[in-house]
Amino acid sequence: MSDAAVIATPEAVTVEAGASGSWWKYVGLNGGIVGLDSFGASAPNLRRALAN
């Protein structure tokens, strides 16, 4: 296999449904974070829709 065919993979991955910014200290520079930093952002619209 040539070097061009090698795909770098993260050493650690975390999944966060809140604020993902603070996870870099745990996964490191070669890690990956899957996060929803806007979690709950649509809540005011949902409350308004349910009130009608």
C-alpha positions as CSV (number, residue, x, y, z in Angstrom):
1,M,0.0,0.0,0.0
2,S,1.4,3.4,-0.9
3,D,1.5,6.3,1.5
4,A,-1.1,8.1,-0.5
5,A,-3.7,5.4,0.2
6,V,-3.3,5.7,4.0
7,I,-6.1,7.7,5.6
8,A,-5.5,9.3,8.9
9,T,-8.0,8.3,11.6
10,P,-8.6,10.1,14.9
11,E,-7.1,8.5,18.0
12,A,-10.2,9.4,20.0
13,V,-13.7,10.5,19.2
14,T,-16.4,12.0,21.4
15,V,-20.1,12.6,20.8
16,E,-21.6,15.5,22.7
17,A,-25.2,16.9,22.6
18,G,-24.3,20.1,24.4
19,A,-21.2,22.3,24.2
20,S,-18.5,20.5,22.3
21,G,-15.7,23.0,22.7
22,S,-14.3,21.8,25.9
23,W,-13.7,18.2,24.7
24,W,-10.5,19.0,22.8
25,K,-8.5,18.6,26.0
26,Y,-9.7,14.9,26.1
27,V,-9.4,13.9,22.5
28,G,-6.3,15.8,21.6
29,L,-5.3,17.5,18.4
30,N,-5.6,14.2,16.4
31,G,-9.1,13.4,17.9
32,G,-12.5,14.2,16.6
33,I,-15.7,15.7,18.1
34,V,-19.2,15.2,16.9
35,G,-21.4,17.8,18.6
36,L,-24.5,19.9,18.5
37,D,-23.5,23.3,19.8
38,S,-26.9,24.7,18.9
39,F,-28.8,22.1,20.9
40,G,-32.2,23.5,22.0
41,A,-32.0,26.5,19.8
42,S,-35.4,25.8,18.3
43,A,-37.1,25.5,21.7
44,P,-38.7,28.9,21.6
45,N,-40.3,28.2,18.2
46,L,-41.5,24.8,19.4
47,R,-43.2,26.4,22.5
48,R,-44.8,29.0,20.2
49,A,-46.1,26.3,17.9
50,L,-47.6,24.2,20.7
51,A,-49.3,27.3,22.3
52,N,-51.4,27.8,19.1
